């Protein structure tokens, strides 16, 4: 898209358009944890909690949100839980950030991002530890920014691992270059009218808007963690996918991660908003082959061929396996003039090789 704004100049309150009708829309997400603040054993009233938070944000910070922008998940068997255990958890979303551009005077100049982060930090500091009285029943609120929205926190983490090798990870001499995205609808990355399963080619086109891609993997994601309601039952397999993207170098990775933090995915014509989880790869997904244990969960692209393979595993296979001379190659060209070739291999049955432009020549 010729009208797409450069990544470096994008304000934290601005949307970023992708391909296939997708866009990254800015929002503020706060994780909520609710504890009891008195000796009452009465269950928490979800509607009263939401109304209390809505009124507080409106009167104290001039922030308008809807009831549907607050999600509350109650824990089961409250009478069996310890008094210090939380009774509920949830999340709060601020979707309309237009008022911030006026309030903070965001104009793209240096310091704009820092000013936005300081404002968000102030909101969290005021709400964290706040006591709520819901018709005589008292609760204490804990508030924090999700790890996936805290770019500064993630940067400190990988710099610490790079320097000292802490948090259970060995010291790394490489700066991170791989992003892991979870909880996005599979059909949004599928080929229209062909399949509901995500396509490697469609996914590559979408994420190329954020930088030059070195490696890409798409897999099934049925474990959404704490984002699912305890009373919601079992997840329907295949609704969401996990995307792992390795960019060309640390700078490309950082620019992409910066755009993905603090945003949700939206598709034109759909009322659904994908509040995905984003983080950086700590385990060397494409380098040490740990992801091979998940091969049974990999999906076939819309063309009907089978499992995806990362560049690392492809090169290992090429050592002992050679494609026949008469193998037909399918070439695909992306907008950044990068060409890949998909080569069927008789011994792989339903696997494919993916080669870069330089390897195909």
C-alpha positions, 0 to 999 in steps of 0.5 A, spaced: 500 500 500 503 506 497 499 510 503 502 506 508 505 510 514 512 508 515 513 504 522 518 509 525 513 515 524 507 511 527 504 514 533 502 509 539 495 512 537 495 510 530 492 504 526 497 500 521 494 497 515 496 490 513 494 486 507 488 482 506 483 487 509 487 486 516 489 492 520 493 493 527 488 498 531 491 501 537 488 500 544 490 500 551 489 493 555 490 492 563 490 486 566 485 486 572 486 481 579 480 482 584 481 480 591 476 480 597 478 486 602 473 484 607 470 477 611 464 477 606 464 470 602 459 473 597 460 472 590 462 478 586 457 482 582 460 482 575 455 488 572 456 492 579 464 491 578 464 493 571 459 499 572 464 501 578 470 501 573 466 505 568 464 511 572 471 511 575 475 512 568 469 517 566 469 521 572 477 521 574 480 521 567 475 522 562 476 516 559 469 512 556 469 505 555 463 500 554 461 494 558 463 489 553 470 492 553 471 489 560 472 482 561 471 478 568 472 471 569 470 468 576 474 463 579 470 456 581 469 454 588 470 460 591 468 457 598 474 452 597 479 458 596 484 461 601 482 468 603 488 471 600 486 468 593 483 472 588 476 471 586 476 473 579 481 476 574 479 480 567 482 485 562 480 492 561 480 495 554 480 502 552 479 502 544 478 510 543 484 513 544 483 519 540 482 523 546 489 522 547 492 525 541 488 532 543 490 531 551 497 529 550 499 533 544 501 527 540 504 529 533 510 524 532 515 529 534 521 526 539 518 524 546 511 522 543 512 515 545 515 516 552 509 521 554 504 516 552 507 511 556 508 515 562 501 517 561 499 509 561 503 508 567 500 513 571 493 510 570 496 503 572 499 506 578 492 510 580 488 504 579 493 498 582 491 497 589 484 501 589 478 498 593 472 497 590 465 497 595 460 494 591 454 495 595 457 494 602 462 488 599 469 490 599 474 488 593 481 490 592 483 491 585 490 489 582 492 492 575 498 491 571 500 492 563 500 485 560 507 483 558 506 483 551 504 490 551 510 492 555 516 493 550 520 496 555 520 490 559 521 485 554 527 489 551 530 489 558 529 482 559 533 480 552 538 485 554 539 481 561 539 474 558 544 477 553 549 479 558 548 475 564 544 469 562 539 469 567 531 467 568 533 459 566 536 461 559 543 461 558 547 467 556 546 468 548 551 472 544 545 473 539 540 479 539 533 476 538 530 477 531 524 472 532 516 474 534 511 469 536 504 471 535 498 467 539 491 467 538 489 470 532 483 467 527 486 462 523 481 464 517 484 471 517 490 468 514 487 463 509 486 463 502 479 466 501 474 461 498 479 455 498 480 453 505 479 455 513 486 453 515 492 459 514 496 459 508 504 460 509 503 465 503 498 469 505 501 469 512 508 471 509 504 477 505 501 480 511 507 480 515 512 482 510 509 489 511 512 489 518 519 488 515 523 483 511 522 476 513 527 470 514 523 464 516 516 463 518 512 458 521 504 457 522 501 452 527 495 450 530 494 454 537 489 451 542 492 453 548 490 460 549 492 460 557 488 465 562 484 468 556 479 463 556 473 463 561 474 457 566 466 456 565 467 456 557 468 449 556 473 446 551 476 450 546 474 448 538 480 445 535 483 450 529 480 456 531 486 460 532 493 459 530 500 461 532 505 464 528 512 465 528 516 470 524 524 471 524 526 478 521 532 479 517 536 482 523 535 485 530 532 492 527 527 489 523 525 485 529 524 490 534 520 495 529 515 489 528 515 488 535 514 495 537 508 496 532 505 489 534 505 491 542 499 495 544 495 493 538 489 488 536 488 485 530 482 487 526 479 485 519 475 489 514 467 487 515 468 483 521 466 485 528 471 481 531 477 483 534 483 479 535 486 481 542 493 476 540 499 475 545 505 477 542 512 476 545 519 474 543 523 468 542 527 466 547 528 458 545 531 459 538 525 456 535 528 456 528 535 454 530 535 448 535 529 445 532 525 444 538 519 446 535 519 439 531 516 436 536 510 440 534 510 437 527 503 433 528 500 439 529 502 443 523 497 445 518 497 444 510 497 450 506 491 451 502 494 448 496 493 441 499 500 440 500 502 438 507 506 440 513 510 446 513 518 446 515 522 451 517 529 453 513 533 450 518 530 443 518 529 444 510 537 445 510 538 439 514 534 434 510 537 437 503 544 434 506 541 427 505 535 428 500 536 431 493 529 432 489 529 429 482 530 433 476 523 432 474 520 435 480 516 441 478 517 447 482 512 452 483 514 460 484 511 465 488 513 472 488 511 477 493 511 485 493 518 486 496 520 482 490 522 476 494 521 469 490 520 463 493 520 456 490 516 450 493 519 443 491 515 437 492 519 431 494 517 424 493 520 422 500 516 427 504 510 425 501 506 431 504 511 436 506 514 441 502 521 445 501 521 453 501 527 456 498 529 463 498 530 467 491 538 466 492 537 459 493 533 458 487 537 461 482 
